[in-house]
Amino acid sequence: MSTLMFPIGQCLGTYYADAEDVHVQQVRLGWEIVELGDEEFAVWALAHGLAENRDPWDRARMTALLAGRKIQDAALLIESLLSRTLLAEVDLDAPADFAARHRLLPLHIGHGNSLEVTTVFTTGTTAQSLVGMTRTLYDLWLWCHLSPSLLIACQERHADVGAVLTALHPLLASGAACLDIAVPEGGS
């Protein structure tokens, strides 16, 4: 069984309640705003992957990297975030259930491809491209927010769910997209 770990929700940044250094990290999860402490947020943020690293992103890799960051009880924090649906561990042999319960939302500006490299499509800011992908993944990224779930978006775009999930961490790590809770069909 091959699994990948994914963060669920959109980062909204740090929120300071007053002039003191009392703060939380906010994540939008569906219609809710969830508040995380700094260590919880570090674990959630690491689940996005590292932009320069294309290796499979799983629990063992996260735990090893968190040990190097001196995060106390990393395994316990991972379990807590899994139980709160802020992390998801996906079996790539059976990804349909996960894809039916979640959706992919684009967060960058689409740049398309270039004359020099017609097979790579990029997203980023107005100033620079930050991540490249295949035409199939780019089309999915462009239109996925109009589908109630990632599973339906993949079906509409004739994309393999497992292949999409395997290619997703560079988009998450660069901030090009986030995973969120699926909406009911006919909803938005």
Secondary structure, 3 states (H helix, E strand, C coil): CCEEEEECCEEEEEEECCCCCCEEEEEEECCEEEEECHHHHHHHHHCCCCCCCCCCCCHHHHHHHHHHCCCCCHHHHHHHHHHCCCEEEEECCCCHHHHHHEEEEECCEEEECCCCCCCCEEEECCCCEEEEECHHHHHHHHHHHHCCCHHHHHHHCCCCHHHHHHHCHHHHHCCCEEEEECCCCCCC
